[in-house]
Amino acid sequence: MTDSSPRIHPALPALAIAALAVLCYLPSLDGGFLWDDTAVSQNPLLKGGWAGLRNLWLAPSLNAQEEHYWPLTYTVFWAQMQLWGMHPPGFRVVSLLLHAANSVLAASVLRRLGARGAWLAGAIFAVHPVHAESVAWIVELKDVLSALCYLLSFGAFLRFAESRGKRWLVASLAAFAAGMLSKSVVVTLPVGLLIALAWREGRAARRHLPALALFLVLGAAFVALDLAVVAGAAKMQERFTPVERVLIAGRAPWFYLGKLLWPVDLVAVYPKWNLAAGNPLAWFWPAATLALVAVPWGLRRRLGNAPAAATAFYLVTLSPMLGLIPFSFLEYAYAADRFQYLASAGPIALLGAGIASLAPASGGRRAKPAAATAVILVVILSCATAVQALYYRNTAALFRRTVAANPDSKGARMVLGQALMNEEGDLDGARQQFLAALRLDPAYAEAHFSLGVLFVKGGQPAEGARRFAEAARLRPADERTFQNLGIAHSMAGDHRAALDAFTSATRLNPAMAGAHAGRGTALAITGDRAGAIAALRHALALDPGLEEARRNLRALESPTTGSR
């Protein structure tokens, strides 16, 4: 079905959609950095000038908190750091503007495909609360940036399909490459294009296969590069059997659809579901997911091709995040709202078309119920998103809500404890959360680590060192733990032990500037002046912003120090 709504200038609904998006997220714009926004706020490469930018592209192992090769995302972070430094609202505004652009682009792509209700779908995409995690969480810039590249590539290819102009194909390939350098979920684009073109053109869409093959080759090259970086990072901790992966992937699409249709209790870490393969009920969800594919396909003569196309697009675009492919967040939860940011466009497009189809093409009285339904839906979703955005102003608010909904999540309790300790100075509340996490898992290294931080903050560095040592025993390849162990030993006056810990940290991650600085200080105190100078110089080469290291180096290099 084609869009036969009254002709109005496209700029008007586009501006309305963008304005809706901005209004929904205004409550979150004055928020701070959240949980793993440390990948931005504590990333020396983003503060390291042109050398840092070069290393983002050419030395990805130095980007210690990112296990993937997504340099374009971090280039945008780098540019923002140069413009407004450690000012979170600036980062939040950029993500919001990208989301607003994505909402308009989604509507534009649907209009070019000839879908009904395209502008309504764009408005729903702009104000749906399930997108709050991607929009209001600074580190999730990769979601909105990669989606922007995806939609630009999608639109350019549609123009190529209509005109056969090679410049549009080149533009589409370039945007696709940019998307892959932002977040590799974009790899599903050629299949998504084929689904959309088959819906519009039927079997004639086969003529686009040679051009789409170029995307497959390019995507495979970027995936191979990303996997090489992931293997080098060696950060994957989750371990699931093939059967467990099937059970996760079988239930996840229904979980995501449920949140799209009834977006309540949206939290940062969802409860894990039971993966007991011996329970026959565990296989209900994989069977239901197969039915989700088969039923719209089988009923396409009665319902048309749109439900089958929307469902296929949804599942294909979700597929990299369903759990069949390993990724580290599965350690925390099997699903996250941000994973369906791009994929949600499929069901939302179907919903927009369904509401639009309630109104006859000629308008009249029957159009009023459809218009009222659209307005009520957009208003309700807008209000829900404005409320949801409030939780993303700080980590404590976000994870209080998460722990209330998911009290058995050790990860959520750990993050809440860190937020109580660092944002609110509530050391007693933080300790309760860390101990609750250890009751859930006595071998939880991150909880031992966080207790170490808490004891150091509370003036008990020796007890902090004991906790850090236990965390180091449980995860001997984590450089951050050894760095903090060195700091605790230094504060407790055990500088030999501190030197050993800092040395271990620098061996695990040669780019850890703080560990080199700590090692330099320990070397100076233990009498190795030359080694201390070398270590401090190396630390400042990695992060010129280490002022204490600069002062220590200046003192060591002064003639007075040298004569002692």
C-alpha positions in Angstrom: 0.0 0.0 0.0 1.2 3.5 -0.8 1.0 6.6 1.3 -1.9 8.7 0.1 -2.1 11.1 3.0 -2.7 14.8 2.2 0.3 16.5 0.6 2.1 18.8 3.0 5.7 20.1 2.8 8.0 17.4 4.2 9.8 19.9 6.4 6.8 20.4 8.6 6.4 16.9 9.9 10.1 16.5 10.0 10.5 19.5 12.3 7.6 18.2 14.4 9.2 14.8 14.9 12.6 16.4 15.8 10.8 18.8 18.2 9.0 15.8 19.9 12.3 14.0 20.4 14.0 17.1 21.9 11.1 17.7 24.3 11.0 14.1 25.5 14.7 14.1 26.5 15.0 17.6 27.9 14.8 16.2 31.5 18.0 14.2 31.0 20.2 16.9 29.4 21.6 18.3 32.6 22.6 14.8 33.8 26.1 13.5 34.4 28.2 10.6 33.2 26.7 7.2 34.0 28.1 3.8 34.9 30.3 2.8 32.0 30.6 6.3 30.6 34.1 6.0 32.0 35.0 4.7 28.5 34.6 8.4 27.7 35.3 10.4 30.9 38.4 8.4 31.8 39.7 7.6 28.4 43.2 9.1 27.9 43.0 8.7 24.2 40.1 11.2 24.1 42.2 13.7 26.0 45.5 13.1 24.2 45.2 15.4 21.2 46.0 14.3 17.7 48.1 11.4 19.0 45.1 10.1 20.8 43.0 10.4 17.7 45.6 8.5 15.7 45.7 5.7 18.2 42.0 5.3 18.2 42.3 4.3 14.5 45.7 2.6 14.3 46.3 1.2 17.8 42.9 0.0 19.1 44.5 -2.0 21.9 45.2 1.3 23.6 41.5 2.0 23.8 41.4 -0.1 27.0 37.7 0.1 27.9 36.4 -0.8 24.4 36.7 -4.4 23.2 35.5 -3.6 19.7 37.0 -1.7 16.7 34.5 1.1 16.5 36.9 4.1 15.9 34.3 6.4 14.3 32.2 6.4 17.5 35.3 7.3 19.6 36.4 9.9 17.0 33.1 11.7 17.7 33.7 11.4 21.4 37.3 12.8 20.8 35.9 15.8 18.9 33.4 16.5 21.7 36.2 16.3 24.3 38.1 18.9 22.4 35.1 21.1 22.1 33.6 21.1 25.6 35.8 18.7 27.6 34.3 17.0 30.7 30.9 18.6 30.3 28.3 15.8 30.1 25.4 18.0 28.7 27.3 18.6 25.5 27.6 14.8 24.9 24.0 14.3 25.7 22.8 17.0 23.3 24.8 15.4 20.5 23.2 12.0 21.1 19.8 13.6 21.2 20.3 15.4 18.0 21.4 12.2 16.3 18.3 10.5 17.6 16.1 13.3 16.3 17.8 13.0 12.9 17.3 9.2 12.9 13.6 9.6 13.6 13.2 11.9 10.6 15.4 9.6 8.4 13.4 6.6 9.4 10.2 8.4 8.2 11.9 9.5 5.1 13.0 6.0 4.2 9.5 4.6 4.8 8.0 7.3 2.6 10.5 6.4 -0.2 9.5 2.8 0.2 5.9 3.8 -0.2 4.8 2.8 3.3 1.6 4.3 4.8 1.9 6.1 8.1 5.6 6.9 7.6 5.5 10.2 9.5 3.6 8.6 12.3 6.2 5.8 12.5 8.9 8.4 12.7 7.1 10.2 15.5 6.7 6.9 17.4 10.3 6.1 16.9 11.2 9.5 18.3 9.2 9.2 21.5 9.3 5.5 22.3 10.7 5.0 25.8 12.5 1.8 24.9 15.0 4.1 23.1 15.9 6.1 26.2 18.8 3.9 27.0 20.4 4.6 23.6 19.7 8.3 23.6 20.3 9.4 27.2 23.3 7.2 28.0 26.4 8.9 26.8 28.5 5.8 26.0 25.6 4.5 23.8 26.4 7.1 21.2 27.4 4.1 19.1 23.7 3.1 18.8 22.4 6.4 17.5 25.5 7.1 15.3 25.5 3.7 13.7 21.8 4.0 13.1 22.3 7.4 11.4 24.8 5.7 9.0 22.5 2.8 8.5 19.6 4.9 7.5 21.7 7.2 5.3 23.0 4.1 3.5 19.5 2.6 3.3 18.1 5.8 1.7 21.0 6.2 -0.7 20.6 2.6 -1.9 16.9 3.1 -2.5 17.8 6.1 -4.7 20.3 3.8 -6.5 17.6 1.2 -7.0 15.3 3.8 -8.6 17.8 5.6 -10.7 20.7 3.2 -11.1 23.0 6.2 -10.6 26.4 4.8 -9.4 27.0 7.8 -7.2 24.1 6.7 -5.0 25.7 3.2 -4.7 29.0 4.7 -3.8 27.3 7.0 -1.2 25.5 4.0 0.2 28.6 1.9 0.5 30.5 4.8 2.2 27.7 5.3 4.8 27.6 1.5 5.4 31.4 1.6 6.0 31.0 4.5 8.4 28.3 2.5 10.2 30.5 -0.5 10.6 33.1 1.7 12.1 30.5 3.0 14.6 28.9 -0.3 15.6 29.0 -3.6 13.7 25.3 -4.4 14.1 25.1 -2.4 10.9 26.3 -5.6 9.1 22.7 -6.7 8.7 22.0 -3.8 6.3 22.2 -5.7 3.0 19.7 -8.3 4.2 17.4 -5.5 5.5 17.6 -3.8 2.1 16.7 -7.0 0.3 13.7 -7.5 2.6 12.4 -4.0 2.0 13.0 -4.2 -1.8 11.3 -7.6 -2.0 8.3 -6.1 -0.2 8.2 -3.2 -2.6 9.2 -4.9 -5.9 8.5 -8.6 -5.4 10.7 -11.0 -7.4 12.1 -8.1 -9.3 14.2 -7.2 -6.3 16.6 -10.0 -7.4 18.1 -7.5 -9.8 19.8 -5.8 -6.9 21.6 -8.9 -5.7 25.0 -8.0 -7.4 25.0 -4.6 -5.8 24.0 -6.0 -2.4 26.9 -8.5 -2.7 29.3 -5.6 -2.4 27.9 -4.8 1.0 28.3 -8.5 2.1 31.9 -8.5 1.1 32.6 -5.1 2.7 30.7 -6.1 5.9 32.6 -9.4 6.1 35.9 -7.5 6.0 34.9 -5.2 8.8 33.6 -8.0 10.9 36.9 -9.9 10.5 38.8 -6.7 11.6 36.5 -6.3 14.6 36.8 -9.9 15.6 40.6 -9.6 15.5 40.4 -6.6 17.8 38.0 -8.4 20.2 40.3 -11.5 20.3 43.2 -9.2 21.1 41.2 -7.5 23.9 40.4 -10.9 25.5 37.6 -9.4 27.6 34.9 -11.9 26.9 33.9 -13.6 30.2 30.5 -15.1 29.4 30.4 -18.8 28.6 27.3 -20.6 27.3 26.7 -23.9 25.6 25.1 -24.0 22.1 21.8 -25.2 23.6 21.8 -22.3 26.1 22.5 -19.8 23.3 19.5 -21.2 21.3 17.3 -20.8 24.4 18.4 -17.2 24.9 18.0 -16.4 21.2 14.6 -18.1 21.1 13.1 -16.0 23.9 14.8 -12.6 23.3 12.7 -11.5 20.3 9.5 -12.0 22.3 11.0 -10.1 25.3 11.9 -7.2 23.0 8.5 -7.2 21.4 6.9 -7.2 24.8 8.8 -4.1 25.8 7.9 -2.4 22.5 4.2 -3.1 22.9 4.0 -2.5 26.7 7.0 -0.4 27.7 6.9 -0.6 31.5 9.5 -1.5 34.0 12.3 -0.5 31.6 15.6 -1.0 33.5 19.3 -1.1 32.7 19.8 -4.8 33.7 16.9 -7.2 33.2 16.5 -10.4 35.2 18.0 -13.5 33.5 15.5 -16.1 32.5 15.9 -19.9 33.2 18.0 -21.8 30.7 17.2 -25.3 32.0 17.2 -27.2 28.8 15.6 -30.2 30.5 12.4 -28.3 31.1 10.1 -28.8 28.1 8.6 -25.3 28.7 12.0 -23.8 28.1 11.6 -24.8 24.4 8.3 -22.9 24.1 10.0 -19.6 23.2 12.2 -20.9 20.4 9.2 -22.6 19.0 7.2 -19.4 19.3 10.0 -17.5 17.5 9.8 -19.9 14.6 6.1 -19.3 14.6 6.8 -15.5 14.5 8.5 -16.1 11.2 6.1 -18.7 9.8 2.7 -17.3 10.6 3.1 -13.9 8.9 4.7 -15.7 5.9 1.8 -18.2 5.7 -0.8 -15.5 6.0 0.7 -13.0 3.6 -2.0 -13.5 1.0 -4.6 -12.6 3.6 -2.6 -9.9 5.5 -0.4 -8.7 2.7 3.4 -8.8 2.7 3.9 -6.0 5.2 3.7 -8.1 8.4 6.1 -10.7 7.0 8.5 -8.0 5.9 8.4 -6.1 9.2 8.9 -9.3 11.2 11.8 -10.5 9.0 13.5 -7.1 9.2 13.1 -7.1 13.0 14.6 -10.5 13.5 17.4 -10.0 11.0 18.4 -6.7 12.5 18.2 -8.1 16.1 20.2 -11.2 15.2 23.7 -10.0 16.1 22.4 -9.3 19.7 20.3 -12.4 20.3 23.1 -14.3 22.1 24.0 -16.7 19.3 27.2 -14.7 18.9 29.2 -14.1 22.1 29.3 -10.6 23.6 30.3 -9.5 27.1 27.0 -8.0 28.3 25.5 -11.5 28.5 27.4 -11.8 31.8 24.9 -9.2 33.2 21.7 -9.9 31.3 20.3 -11.6 28.1 18.6 -8.5 26.8 19.0 -4.7 26.9 16.7 -2.0 25.5 19.6 -0.5 23.4 20.0 -3.7 21.5 16.7 -3.1 19.7 17.2 0.6 18.9 17.6 0.0 15.2 15.5 -3.2 14.9 12.5 -1.6 16.5 11.9 0.4 13.3 10.3 -2.7 11.7 7.5 -3.2 14.2 7.0 0.5 14.6 6.7 0.9 10.8 4.0 -1.8 10.9 2.2 -0.1 13.7 2.3 3.2 11.9 0.9 1.6 8.7 -1.8 -0.2 10.7 -3.1 3.0 12.3 -2.9 4.9 9.0 -4.9 2.1 7.3 -7.8 2.8 9.7 -8.4 6.0 7.8 -9.7 5.9 4.2 -7.6 7.5 1.5 -10.3 10.1 0.9 -10.3 11.3 4.5 -13.7 12.2 6.0 -15.2 11.3 9.3 -13.5 7.9 9.4 -10.1 9.5 9.4 -10.8 11.1 12.8 -10.6 8.0 14.9 -7.2 7.1 13.2 -5.9 10.6 13.9 -7.1 10.5 17.5 -5.5 7.1 18.0 -2.2 8.4 16.6 -2.2 11.6 18.8 -3.1 9.7 22.0 -0.4 7.1 21.3 2.3 9.7 20.7 1.3 11.7 23.7 1.3 8.6 26.0 4.7 7.5 24.7 6.1 11.0 25.0 5.1 11.3 28.6 6.6 7.8 29.3 9.9 8.7 27.7 10.1 12.0 29.6 9.7 10.1 32.8 12.2 7.4 31.7 14.7 10.0 30.7 14.8 11.3 34.3 16.4 8.0 35.5 19.3 8.7 33.2 20.4 11.9 35.0 22.7 9.9 37.3 23.8 6.4 38.0 22.2 6.1 41.4 18.7 6.9 40.2 19.0 4.5 37.3 20.3 1.6 39.4 18.0 2.2 42.3 15.2 1.5 39.9 17.1 -1.5 38.4 17.8 -3.1 41.8 14.2 -2.6 42.8 13.1 -4.5 39.7 15.9 -7.0 39.7 17.2 -7.5 43.3 19.1 -10.8 42.4 21.4 -9.1 39.9 24.8 -8.9 41.5 26.0 -6.6 38.7 23.2 -4.1 39.3 23.9 -4.1 43.1 27.6 -3.5 42.4 26.9 -0.6 40.1 24.4 0.9 42.6 27.0 0.6 45.3 29.6 2.4 43.3 27.1 5.1 42.5 26.2 5.5 46.2 29.9 5.7 47.0 31.0 8.0 44.3 28.0 10.2 43.6 26.4 10.5 47.0 29.2 9.7 49.4 27.0 7.1 51.1 29.7 4.6 52.1 27.4 2.6 54.4 24.8 2.2 51.7 27.5 1.3 49.2 29.0 -1.4 51.5 25.5 -2.9 51.9 25.2 -3.2 48.2 28.6 -4.7 47.7 28.1 -7.3 50.5 24.7 -8.2 49.0 26.5 -8.8 45.7 29.0 -11.1 47.4 26.1 -13.0 49.1 24.8 -13.7 45.6 28.3 -14.7 44.4 31.1 -14.9 46.9 33.7 -15.1 44.0 32.5 -11.9 42.4 35.8 -10.1 41.8 34.2 -6.7 41.0 32.5 -6.6 44.4 35.8 -7.3 46.2 37.3 -4.6 44.0 34.6 -2.1 44.9 35.0 -2.9 48.6 38.7 -2.2 48.2 37.8 1.2 46.8 35.4 1.9 49.6 37.9 1.0 52.3 40.6 3.2 50.7 38.0 6.1 50.6 37.2 5.4 54.2 40.8 5.7 55.4 41.5 2.0 55.7 44.1 1.3 52.9 45.4 -1.9 54.4 41.9 -3.5 54.4 41.5 -2.0 50.9 44.7 -3.7 49.7 43.4 -7.0 51.1 40.2 -6.7 49.1 42.1 -5.7 46.0 44.4 -8.7 46.4 41.4 -11.0 46.5 40.0 -9.4 43.4 43.4 -9.8 41.7 43.4 -13.5 42.6 40.0 -14.0 41.1 40.9 -12.0 37.9 44.6 -12.0 37.5 44.5 -10.4 34.0 42.8 -7.2 35.1 45.2 -4.3 35.1 42.8 -1.9 36.8 42.8 -4.2 39.9 46.6 -4.2 40.1 46.7 -0.4 39.7 44.3 0.1 42.6 46.2 -2.5 44.7 49.3 -0.4 44.1 47.5 2.7 45.2 46.3 1.0 48.4 49.7 -0.4 49.2 51.3 3.1 48.7 48.7 4.7 51.0 49.4 2.0 53.6 53.2 2.7 53.4 54.2 -0.6 51.7 56.0 0.9 48.7 57.7 -2.4 47.7 54.4 -4.1 47.4 53.0 -1.1 45.6 55.9 -1.2 43.1 55.1 -4.9 42.4 51.4 -4.1 41.8 52.0 -1.2 39.5 54.5 -3.2 37.5 51.9 -6.0 37.1 49.4 -3.4 35.9 51.8 -2.0 33.3 52.7 -5.4 32.0 49.0 -6.2 31.5 48.3 -2.9 29.8 51.3 -0.9 28.7 49.0 2.1 27.9 47.9 2.5 31.5 49.3 5.9 32.2 48.2 6.0 35.9 50.0 2.7 36.6 53.2 4.0 35.0 52.9 7.2 37.2 52.3 5.1 40.3 55.3 2.9 39.4 57.4 6.0 38.9 56.5 7.3 42.4 57.2 3.9 44.0 60.6 3.7 42.3 61.5 7.1 43.5 60.6 6.3 47.1 62.5 3.0 47.0 65.6 4.7 45.7 65.6 4.1 41.9 65.8 7.7 40.7 66.6 6.9 37.0 63.9 4.3 36.8 61.4 6.7 38.4 62.2 9.4 35.8 61.8 7.0 32.9 58.4 5.7 34.3 57.1 9.2 34.9 58.1 10.4 31.5 56.4 7.5 29.9 53.2 8.1 31.9 53.1 11.8 30.7 53.7 10.7 27.1 50.6 8.5 27.5 48.5 11.1 29.3 49.9 14.7 29.5 47.1 15.6 31.9 48.7 13.8 34.9 49.7 16.9 36.9 50.9 15.0 40.0 53.2 12.9 37.8 54.5 16.1 36.2 55.3 17.7 39.5 57.0 14.5 40.7 59.1 14.4 37.5 60.0 18.0 37.8 61.2 17.4 41.4 63.3 14.4 40.4 64.9 16.3 37.5 65.7 19.4 39.5 69.4 20.0 40.3 68.7 20.0 44.0 67.2 16.5 43.8 70.0 15.2 41.6 72.7 16.3 44.1 71.2 14.3 47.0 
